[in-house]
Amino acid sequence: MAPVFKLCFPALLLTLAVTAQAEDKTLNLYSWADYVAPETLQRFEQETGIHVRYDTFDSSEVLETKLLTGGSGYDVVVPSSSVLARGLAAGALQEIPHAGLKGYANLDPDLLQKLAAVDPGNRFGVPYTWGTLGLGMNVEAVKQRLPDVPLNSLDLLFKPEYAAKLKDCGIAVLDSPQEVIGLALHYLGKNPYSTDKQDLAAAEALLQQLQPSVLYVATGRQISDLANGSVCLALTYNGDASMAADQARKANKPFEVAYRIPREGTLVWQDNLAIPKDAPHPEAARAFIEFMLRPESVAALSNTLFFATANQAATSLVDPAVRNDPDIFPQPDVRERLYADRSMSLKDLRQRTRLWTTFRSRQ
């Protein structure tokens, strides 16, 4: 048996070496669905020889759980700024040195500054995409019922006499307690991240007034429902409303779907590229992030999902109809009225979740 062993052992070592090499040429990506254009992934794989395994999540909570639990096996994740902050507090992320990171200078200074509020020095997160929380609507249906009300005002939602007139054509609200309660507080002229009991009671009262006119509270469903006319007003993300508008146009619907940034101001959300502390392939992760800092890598995403890119050098590569849309790429005076996503403690989040559960339970 010894001769057989001597023959097999080198072959075994060779097999293990090849397997290890294959593993080193792998990147495990965890992100929202379709958040990297397929042609971009293909170019990355062809250029680097690194195979991308792309897993998706459907809520930030799912990502946060995996990130904070550890041992996820992912090399690059795409957290919002608030999830990034909680990941930092838990020591779940590793630093991404800027030195030698090609394309980093392309990033929007304003977005870097906003991110620095939760990631001082921008050491752990690289801005990827951004957008706003606002009003998606069936323009004709809303105008028919409220001909004299500005379409870019949160009054459409939060004035009960207006919401009541839209009840018959359907109002949908995003299922996100921190974001929606924050917007209600902002509408009332209060700090969107207030923990004051009186402020939260005022926000709860505002939502209670809205509740009788709401058809449903959900995430994602608004896209198809706006596109097919099942709802006429949705508090949702700009990209979701813009995708609904695109679907309605392609289906030759006899109505216009549009998105408006509230004139009162609203949340500017931001998604970022980050590397988990225990990423198995950190060098591949850095190579991927550097590749995604190329203007052409992210322009395709803006053209298909209608989210603004954090890469200023990519803007000129975005379709003119998208980059010139002020509700996707807002002008400086509008950006001044936007407040940044911010982390909240688990205690404060639970407080909002209880308020939200009461609001939802009346559906």
MOGIWO-V796003 format. One line per field, one symbol per residue. ss: DSSP state (H for helix, E for strand, - for the rest). Layout:
# MOGIWO-V796003
ss = ???
This chain:
# MOGIWO-V796003
ss = -HHHHHHHHHHHHHHHHHHHHHHH-EEEEEE------HHHHHHHHHHH--EEEEEE---HHHHHHHHHH------EE--EHHHHHHHHH---E----------HHHE-HHHHHHHH---HHH---EEEEEEEEEEEEEHHHHHHH---------HHHH-HHHHHHHHHH-EEEE--HHHHHHHHHHH---------HHHHHHHHHHHHHHH----EEE--HHHHHHHH----EEEEEHHHHHHHHHHHHH------EEEE------EEEEEEEE-E-----HHHHHHHHHHH--HHHHHHHHHHH--EE-EHHHHHH--HHHH--------HHHH---EE-----HHHHHHHHHHHHHHHH--
